[in-house]
Amino acid sequence: MRICVAQARVRAAALDENFSFMRKAVIEAQQAQADIIVFPEMSLPGYFLGDAWERPSFLRRCEDLTQQIAALSTQTAILFGSVGIDWNARNEDGRVRKFNAAFLAQNGSIVENPGIGLPFWPKTLLPNYREFDDSRHFFDLRKLALERGESLESLTSLAPLKLTDGRQITLGIGLCEDAWDDDYSSKPYALMLKKTSHPDLLVNLSCSPFTLGKHQKRLSLFSRLAKTTGCPVVYVNAVGSQNVGKTIFTFDGQSGIYKDDVFIPVGNPFVAATQVIDISAPAVSKALTTEQSRFEEIHAALEFGLGFVREEWNLEKVVIGVSGGIDSALSATLHARVFGSENVYCVNMPSKFNSPLTISAAKALANNLNCKYASLGIEDSLALTHNQLAEARNQGLPIPSNTPSLVFENIQARDRGARIIAGVASSLSAVFPCNANKSEVTVGYSTLYGDHAGYLSPLADLWKSDVYGLAQHYNQNVFGTEIIPKSSLTVVPSAELSAAQDVTQGKGDPLVYPYHDALFRLWIESWNRHDCESLLQAWDNNTLSALLGPEAALLMSQMFQSRDAFELDLRKWWKAYTGMGAFKRVQAPPILALTRRAFGFDHREAVGLARM
C-alpha cells in the first residue's frame, strides 16, 4: 500500500490557495501511483478562523471546493479535513450544524459514513482548553450519539478503502484530539478497534500548534498507539501559522508513519512537503529523531514563525529600537535573519542616563548585522515636554512642579516609542516590534504606548533567562562568532531611565530574573496554576524549592531570610501580574507563542483581579 502524506501549509480562510496546494499534491500522488493521499485536519478552510464559521457563504464555498476535491479522486483516494455541514440541523447556538470533519473521496465522489449517514467522519473529542474553543463552533460525535439516543460505539464507523490493486481495506479515522484521550472518558481509537472488521490502518489528521517539547510527546503518544493496536498509524499535521487575534501559533508538521516500533518522518519541521511511503515495505528509519536542544527548538520556531507572519501580513521593512541591552539585540538579530539585514533599521535613542557601554553595544550590533543605524538623542524633546508641562501647570492644570520619577521614566519611553520609532517606521513604510520578554509582560514592566507598542511581540513568550540562552545560542551555534556583543550579554539588565538605573554602578531592573522567571512560570505555565496562597503553603511545607528548581531555589535562599520577606516580594509581584500587568496585556501587540501557555487567547484573564 502506497500512502502519500501531504504535510500542507494551511492558511486560515484562504480557501482557493489551500485548494490549489491540495490539487497539485493530488496530481503528484497520482503520478507516484499512490493508493491514497492524506491531508491535515481542516486543510481546506484552516482551523483558527474566529467567527468566520458563522458566515453561510463561507460554508457553502467550503462545500463547493470539497466537491471539486472529490472530483480529483478518480485514480488516488483523498482523505482531507474540512468543515462538515448538516443544513437540516442546528448547533446549540441556533446556527447551522457544523462538524470538524474528515472527508474521504474515491472514484470521483465523497464516501458516506455508514455510522451516521453523513458524508464525513466527525471529530469525537473537541478540545476546549488553552487556545482551543472548538465547541463554540462545532458539534461532535459524542453529542450526536446523545441526541440520537445511541451509543458512541454504534456511531463510530471505519472507512472502506479500495486499493489500486483491487484489495479492500478499512481505515480508522481520527482528528487530532481524538488521539489525546487520556483525560476523556471516551476513547475514539479504542472504539474503532472494537469493530468486527479490525482496521488495517489508523489515521490521525491534525492541525496541532507547536509548543516546546511537543514533538517528543507526539512520538511517545503515537508510538504507543501503534504498539498497542498493532496497526500502522499515519499522522499528518499542518505547517504554517494561524492566530486567534492576540496569540499567533505556528504549526510544525512533524508528520510521518508509525510502524513496527519505527517512526518514518515526512519532510522537515515547519516546511510543507509531500512524500509517498510504501507502508508494506520494511521500515528502516529510527523510531526517535535526534532530540533538539531547547534553544535549537526555540530558534527554529521563532524564525519560521516570524517568517510566516512576514509573508502572510505582507511586511517588508522593520525598525528596531536598539538600547544595547539583550532583548533589543535578540529582536534585531531575529528580524535581520528573517527580513534580511537590508530591510532592518536600528535606531538608538540615548538620553543622559544611557551609558557609553550600551550606546556602543547598540552600534556594534547594527554593524555586526550589517543593518543601517541611526543615533537620535531625546534630551531636546524631553526638555520641550517639561516646558509644556510647566505651561499646562501655569494655565491651571494640577501638575506637580517636580515631575515624579516614574512619570519622567514613562515620558522617556513614550518619546522613544510613540514619537521616534513610530515616526521613523511610518516614514520608511515599515513596522516596529515590541521587544518585551515574558518576564516583563507578566508584571507589566513596560510603558504603555512606549516600549509596550509594536506590530508584534516576538520575544514575549520567552522568559528573560531564555532570552540570554537564545542569544548565546546564536553567537555560538548559528553565527560561530560574536554578533550579539558580549557587553549586551554581560551588562546588568536595565531600562536606563534614571540615575537609579545606572549600569556603570551595577544598578538595573527590580527583577532578579533567574528567580522571578521560575516564580512567574508557576503562575502562568503550570497546568494547575499556582497563586500566592499555594506558594506560601509550599514555603511552609518545604516543597517550594522543588517547584522552583535548583538555581531559583538557591537564589531564593539568598534573597529571603524569612517567610515575611518572601511573602512581601511575592504579593508585590502578584499584584502587578493581576493588576497593571493585566491592564497592559489587553492592550499589548500579538504574541508569537512558543510555550504551553502564552499570553493572549491562550491565557484568558479579566482586568481588575488584583485582590485575588
C-alpha positions in Angstrom: 0.0 0.0 0.0 1.4 3.4 -1.1 0.4 6.3 1.1 1.1 9.9 0.1 1.5 12.1 3.2 0.8 15.7 2.4 2.2 18.0 5.1 0.4 21.1 3.8 0.9 24.7 4.7 -2.6 25.6 5.7 -3.6 29.3 5.6 -6.6 30.4 7.7 -9.7 31.1 5.4 -7.5 31.0 2.3 -9.8 28.5 0.5 -8.5 29.0 -3.0 -4.9 28.9 -2.0 -5.3 25.8 0.1 -7.3 24.1 -2.6 -4.5 24.9 -5.2 -1.9 23.2 -2.9 -4.2 20.2 -2.5 -4.9 19.8 -6.2 -1.2 20.0 -7.0 -0.4 17.4 -4.3 -3.1 15.1 -5.6 -1.6 15.2 -9.1 1.8 14.3 -7.7 0.3 11.4 -5.7 -1.4 10.1 -8.8 1.8 10.3 -10.8 3.5 8.3 -8.0 0.7 5.7 -8.1 -0.3 6.2 -4.5 -3.3 4.4 -3.2 -4.3 7.4 -1.0 -3.2 10.9 -0.2 -3.8 12.2 3.3 -4.0 15.9 4.2 -4.2 17.6 7.7 -7.2 18.5 9.8 -9.1 21.5 8.4 -6.7 21.5 5.4 -9.2 23.2 3.2 -10.6 26.1 5.3 -7.9 26.4 8.0 -8.5 25.9 11.7 -8.3 29.2 13.7 -10.8 31.3 11.8 -12.5 33.1 14.7 -16.2 33.6 14.0 -15.8 33.3 10.2 -17.5 30.0 10.8 -20.7 31.9 11.2 -20.8 33.1 7.6 -23.1 30.8 5.5 -21.5 32.0 2.2 -18.1 30.8 3.5 -19.5 27.5 4.5 -21.1 27.0 1.0 -17.8 27.8 -0.6 -16.1 25.1 1.5 -18.8 22.7 0.3 -18.2 23.7 -3.3 -14.4 23.1 -3.1 -15.0 19.8 -1.2 -16.8 18.5 -4.3 -14.0 19.8 -6.5 -11.5 17.8 -4.4 -13.7 14.8 -4.7 -13.7 15.1 -8.5 -9.9 14.7 -8.4 -10.1 11.2 -6.7 -10.5 9.2 -9.9 -7.2 7.4 -9.5 -6.0 8.1 -6.0 -8.2 8.3 -2.9 -8.1 11.5 -1.0 -8.5 11.9 2.8 -8.7 15.5 4.0 -10.0 17.8 6.7 -12.8 20.4 6.3 -16.0 21.6 7.8 -18.8 19.1 7.6 -22.3 20.7 7.5 -25.7 19.3 8.2 -28.0 22.1 6.9 -31.1 20.3 8.3 -29.8 20.5 11.9 -28.8 23.2 14.3 -25.9 23.7 16.8 -26.7 24.6 20.3 -26.3 28.3 19.4 -29.1 28.1 16.8 -26.8 28.3 13.8 -26.5 25.6 11.2 -24.8 22.4 12.5 -21.1 22.2 11.7 -18.6 19.4 12.4 -14.8 19.5 12.4 -14.6 16.5 10.0 -12.6 14.3 7.8 -13.7 13.6 4.2 -12.8 10.5 2.2 -13.1 10.8 -1.6 -12.7 7.9 -4.0 -13.7 7.3 -7.6 -14.7 10.9 -8.1 -17.1 11.2 -5.1 -17.3 11.6 -1.4 -17.7 8.4 0.6 -20.7 8.3 3.0 -20.0 7.5 6.7 -22.3 4.5 7.3 -22.3 5.0 11.0 -24.0 8.4 10.9 -25.4 8.6 7.4 -23.5 11.8 6.6 -20.7 12.2 4.0 -17.9 12.7 6.6 -16.2 11.4 9.7 -16.7 13.9 12.6 -14.2 14.7 15.3 -15.2 12.9 18.5 -13.2 14.9 21.1 -13.3 18.7 20.9 -10.6 20.5 22.9 -11.7 23.4 25.0 -8.5 24.4 26.8 -5.6 26.7 26.1 -6.2 28.3 22.7 -8.9 25.9 21.6 -12.6 26.8 21.6 -14.0 24.1 19.3 -17.4 23.7 20.9 -18.2 27.3 20.2 -18.5 26.4 16.5 -18.7 22.6 16.1 -20.9 19.7 17.1 -19.1 16.4 17.9 -19.8 12.7 17.6 -20.5 12.4 21.4 -23.2 15.0 21.2 -24.7 13.4 18.1 -24.8 10.0 19.9 -26.6 11.6 22.9 -29.0 13.5 20.6 -29.9 10.3 18.7 -30.1 8.2 21.8 -27.5 5.8 20.5 -24.2 4.6 21.9 -21.0 6.3 20.8 -19.7 2.9 19.7 -22.6 2.4 17.4 -21.8 5.7 15.6 -18.1 5.0 15.4 -17.5 3.7 11.9 -14.5 2.5 10.0 -13.9 3.8 6.4 -13.7 1.5 3.4 -10.8 2.0 1.0 -10.3 0.1 -2.3 -6.6 0.0 -3.2 -5.4 0.3 -6.8 -4.7 -3.4 -6.9 -8.4 -4.1 -6.1 -7.9 -5.1 -2.4 -10.3 -3.7 0.1 -9.1 -2.4 3.5 -10.5 -0.4 6.3 -9.3 2.9 7.9 -9.8 4.1 11.4 -10.0 7.9 11.0 -9.4 10.3 13.9 -8.8 14.0 14.1 -6.1 15.4 16.3 -7.6 15.4 19.9 -9.2 12.0 19.2 -5.7 10.5 20.0 -5.1 12.7 23.1 -7.7 10.9 25.1 -6.0 10.3 28.4 -8.3 12.7 30.3 -11.5 11.8 28.4 -14.0 9.1 29.3 -14.4 8.4 25.6 -11.6 6.7 23.7 -12.2 7.1 19.9 -9.4 4.8 18.7 -10.3 2.1 21.2 -13.9 2.1 19.9 -12.6 1.7 16.4 -10.7 -1.4 17.4 -13.9 -3.0 18.8 -15.4 -3.2 15.4 -15.7 -6.7 13.9 -13.7 -5.7 10.9 -10.5 -4.6 12.6 -8.9 -1.5 11.0 -6.0 -2.2 8.7 -4.6 1.3 9.2 -5.2 4.2 11.7 -5.0 7.8 10.5 -4.8 11.0 12.5 -5.4 14.3 10.7 -4.1 17.1 12.8 -3.8 20.9 12.9 -1.7 20.8 16.1 0.1 24.0 17.1 3.8 23.9 18.1 4.9 24.2 21.7 8.3 23.4 23.1 8.8 19.7 23.6 5.5 18.7 21.9 7.2 16.6 19.2 8.6 14.3 21.8 5.1 13.9 23.3 3.7 13.1 19.9 6.4 10.5 19.3 5.5 8.8 22.6 1.7 9.0 22.1 1.6 7.7 18.5 4.3 5.1 19.0 2.2 3.7 21.9 -0.9 3.8 19.8 0.8 1.8 17.0 2.2 -0.7 19.5 -1.0 -1.3 21.5 -3.2 -1.6 18.4 -0.8 -3.5 16.2 -1.9 -1.1 13.4 0.4 1.3 11.5 -0.5 4.9 12.3 -0.4 7.7 9.7 0.0 11.1 11.4 -0.5 14.2 9.2 0.0 17.7 10.7 -0.2 21.2 9.1 2.6 23.7 8.9 2.4 27.5 8.8 0.9 30.0 11.2 -2.7 30.8 12.3 -3.8 33.1 15.0 -6.6 33.8 17.4 -6.1 37.5 17.4 -3.8 38.2 20.3 -1.8 35.0 20.0 -0.1 33.7 16.9 0.6 29.9 16.7 2.9 28.1 14.4 2.3 24.6 13.1 5.4 22.4 12.9 4.2 19.5 10.8 6.4 16.6 12.1 4.2 14.3 10.1 5.0 10.6 9.5 4.1 7.0 9.8 4.4 4.9 13.0 5.0 1.3 12.2 6.9 -1.6 13.8 8.3 0.5 16.6 9.6 2.9 14.0 8.8 6.5 13.0 9.2 7.3 9.3 9.2 11.1 9.1 7.9 13.2 6.3 9.9 16.3 5.2 11.3 18.8 7.7 9.6 20.6 10.6 7.7 23.8 9.6 8.2 23.1 5.8 5.4 21.9 3.5 6.2 18.5 1.9 4.6 15.6 0.2 6.1 12.1 0.4 4.9 8.7 -0.8 5.7 5.9 1.5 5.2 2.2 0.8 3.7 1.1 4.1 4.1 -2.6 3.2 7.9 -2.2 2.8 10.2 -3.0 5.8 10.6 0.1 7.9 14.2 1.3 8.1 14.0 4.7 9.9 14.7 5.0 13.6 11.8 5.4 16.0 13.1 8.7 17.5 14.6 11.6 15.7 17.6 13.3 17.1 16.3 15.4 20.0 17.0 19.1 19.6 18.3 21.2 22.4 15.8 23.7 23.9 17.4 26.6 22.1 17.6 24.8 18.8 13.9 24.3 19.0 13.2 27.9 20.0 15.5 29.2 17.3 13.7 27.2 14.6 10.2 28.0 15.9 10.9 31.8 16.2 12.4 32.1 12.7 9.8 30.1 10.9 7.0 31.8 12.9 8.3 35.2 12.1 8.8 34.3 8.5 5.2 33.1 8.2 4.0 36.3 9.8 6.1 38.4 7.4 4.7 36.6 4.4 1.1 36.4 5.4 1.0 40.1 6.6 2.9 41.3 3.6 5.6 43.0 5.7 8.9 44.2 4.2 10.8 46.5 6.5 11.3 46.8 10.2 12.7 49.5 12.5 14.2 48.3 15.8 14.8 50.4 18.8 18.2 49.1 20.0 19.2 50.0 23.5 22.4 48.0 23.8 20.5 45.5 26.1 19.9 41.9 25.4 16.2 42.0 24.4 16.5 44.5 21.6 19.8 42.8 20.5 18.0 39.5 20.1 15.0 41.1 18.4 17.2 42.8 15.9 19.1 39.6 15.3 15.9 37.7 14.7 14.5 40.3 12.3 17.7 40.6 10.4 17.8 36.9 9.8 14.1 36.7 8.7 13.6 40.0 6.9 17.2 40.4 5.6 19.7 42.9 7.1 19.0 45.4 4.3 15.3 45.6 5.5 16.1 46.2 9.2 16.9 49.7 10.5 18.4 50.0 14.0 17.8 53.2 16.0 19.4 54.1 19.3 17.8 56.9 21.3 20.1 57.9 24.1 19.4 60.3 27.0 21.8 61.4 29.7 21.1 58.2 31.6 22.4 55.9 28.8 25.9 54.7 29.4 28.7 54.8 26.7 28.7 51.0 27.2 25.2 50.3 26.0 25.4 53.0 23.3 28.5 51.5 21.8 26.9 48.0 22.1 23.8 49.1 20.1 26.0 50.5 17.3 28.3 47.4 17.3 25.2 45.2 17.0 24.0 47.1 13.9 27.4 46.9 12.3 27.7 43.2 13.0 24.3 42.5 11.5 25.0 44.9 8.5 21.9 46.9 9.4 21.6 50.7 8.8 21.9 52.6 12.0 21.0 56.0 13.4 21.5 57.6 16.9 18.8 60.0 17.7 19.1 61.7 21.2 16.0 62.6 23.2 17.2 65.3 25.5 15.8 68.2 23.5 12.4 66.6 23.1 12.3 65.8 26.9 13.1 69.4 27.6 10.2 70.5 25.4 7.9 68.1 27.2 9.0 69.5 30.5 8.4 73.1 29.3 4.9 72.2 28.0 4.0 70.5 31.3 5.1 73.7 33.1 3.0 75.7 30.7 0.0 73.5 31.4 0.6 74.0 35.1 0.6 77.7 34.7 -2.7 77.5 32.9 -4.3 75.8 35.8 -3.8 72.0 35.4 -2.8 70.5 38.8 0.6 69.1 37.5 3.3 68.8 40.2 6.2 71.2 39.9 8.6 68.3 40.4 7.8 65.5 37.9 7.6 62.2 39.8 10.4 59.8 38.8 8.1 57.2 37.3 6.3 59.8 35.2 9.6 61.0 33.9 10.7 57.5 33.0 7.4 56.9 31.2 7.8 60.1 29.3 11.2 58.9 28.0 9.8 55.6 26.9 6.9 57.1 25.1 9.1 59.7 23.4 11.2 56.9 22.0 8.3 54.6 21.1 5.4 56.8 20.1 7.4 59.6 18.6 10.8 58.5 17.2 10.4 54.8 16.4 6.8 55.2 15.2 7.8 58.2 13.1 10.8 56.5 11.5 8.8 53.4 10.8 6.0 55.4 9.2 8.5 57.3 7.1 10.0 54.1 5.8 6.7 52.3 5.3 7.9 49.9 7.9 6.7 48.3 11.2 8.4 48.1 14.6 8.2 45.3 17.1 7.7 45.3 20.9 10.9 43.9 22.3 9.5 42.9 25.7 10.1 39.4 27.1 7.7 37.2 29.1 9.0 38.2 32.5 8.3 41.9 31.8 4.9 41.2 30.2 3.9 39.1 33.3 4.2 42.1 35.7 3.7 45.0 33.3 7.3 46.1 33.4 7.0 48.3 30.3 5.4 51.6 29.3 2.0 51.7 27.5 2.3 53.5 24.2 6.1 53.4 24.6 8.2 50.2 24.6 4.9 48.3 25.0 3.9 49.2 21.5 4.6 47.3 18.2 3.2 45.2 15.4 4.2 42.0 17.2 5.9 40.8 20.4 8.2 38.1 19.0 10.0 37.6 22.4 7.0 37.8 24.7 6.7 34.1 25.2 10.4 33.8 26.2 11.4 34.3 29.9 14.4 36.6 30.4 16.6 33.6 31.1 15.7 32.1 27.7 16.5 35.4 26.0 20.0 35.2 27.3 20.3 31.5 26.4 19.0 32.1 22.9 21.4 35.0 22.3 24.3 32.8 23.4 23.0 30.0 21.1 23.0 32.4 18.1 26.6 33.6 18.8 28.0 30.1 19.5 25.9 27.8 17.2 24.4 29.9 14.5 27.0 32.6 13.7 30.0 30.9 15.3 31.2 34.4 16.3 30.2 37.3 18.5 27.4 39.0 16.5 25.4 40.0 19.6 28.0 42.0 21.6 29.4 40.4 24.7 28.6 43.7 26.6 24.9 43.2 25.8 25.1 39.7 27.4 27.1 40.8 30.5 25.7 44.3 31.3 23.2 44.4 34.1 19.6 44.4 32.7 18.4 48.0 33.0 15.9 50.4 31.4 18.4 53.2 31.9 15.7 55.7 32.6 17.1 57.3 35.8 20.2 57.6 37.8 18.9 54.8 40.0 19.3 52.5 36.9 23.0 53.4 36.2 24.5 50.2 34.7 28.1 51.6 35.4 27.3 51.2 39.0 25.6 47.8 38.6 22.1 49.2 39.0 19.2 47.9 37.0 15.9 46.2 36.9 14.0 45.4 40.1 13.5 41.8 38.9 16.0 39.0 39.8 15.4 37.2 36.6 16.5 33.6 37.3 14.4 33.6 40.4 11.4 35.6 39.2 11.3 33.7 35.9 10.8 30.4 37.9 8.3 32.0 40.2 6.2 33.6 37.4 6.3 30.3 35.4 4.4 28.7 38.3 1.7 31.3 37.9 1.5 31.0 34.1 2.6 27.7 32.7 1.8 25.2 35.4 -1.2 23.1 34.3 -2.7 23.6 37.7 -1.6 27.1 38.2 -0.2 28.4 41.5 -1.1 31.6 43.3 0.1 33.4 46.5 -1.7 31.1 48.9 -0.4 27.8 47.3 3.1 29.1 47.2 3.0 30.3 50.8 1.8 26.8 51.7 4.7 25.3 49.7 7.1 27.5 51.7 5.5 26.2 55.0 5.7 22.6 53.7 9.3 22.9 52.5 8.3 22.0 48.9 8.8 25.4 47.3 12.4 24.7 46.3 11.4 21.6 44.3 8.8 23.7 42.5 11.2 26.4 41.6 14.2 24.3 40.6 17.8 24.3 41.9 19.0 27.6 40.6 16.0 29.6 41.6 15.8 27.9 44.9 19.4 28.9 45.7 18.7 32.5 44.8 15.5 32.4 47.0 17.5 31.3 50.0 19.9 34.2 49.4 17.2 36.8 48.8 14.8 36.0 51.6 15.8 35.3 55.2 12.3 34.9 56.4 8.8 33.9 55.3 7.7 37.5 55.7 10.3 38.8 53.3 9.4 36.1 50.8 5.7 36.9 51.1 6.3 40.7 50.7 8.0 40.2 47.4 5.5 37.5 46.3 2.5 39.7 46.9 4.1 42.7 45.3 4.6 41.0 42.0 1.3 39.1 42.2 -0.4 42.4 42.5 1.5 43.7 39.4 0.7 40.5 37.5 -3.1 40.6 38.2 -3.4 44.4 38.2 -1.4 46.7 36.0 0.2 43.8 34.1 -3.2 42.6 33.0 -4.4 46.1 32.1 -1.3 46.4 29.8 -1.6 42.9 28.4 -5.1 43.5 26.9 -3.5 46.4 25.0 -0.4 44.6 24.0 0.6 43.6 20.5 0.1 40.0 19.3 2.4 37.4 20.8 4.2 34.6 18.9 3.5 31.5 21.0 6.2 29.0 22.0 5.3 27.6 25.4 2.4 25.6 26.8 0.8 28.9 28.0 1.3 32.1 26.0 -0.3 35.4 26.9 -3.4 36.4 24.9 -6.1 33.9 24.0 -4.0 31.1 25.4 -4.1 32.9 28.8 -7.5 34.2 29.4 -7.9 36.8 32.1 -10.0 39.6 33.4 -8.7 43.1 34.2 -9.0 44.1 37.8 -8.5 40.9 39.7 -5.6 42.2 41.8 -7.4 41.3 45.0 -7.3 37.5 44.2 
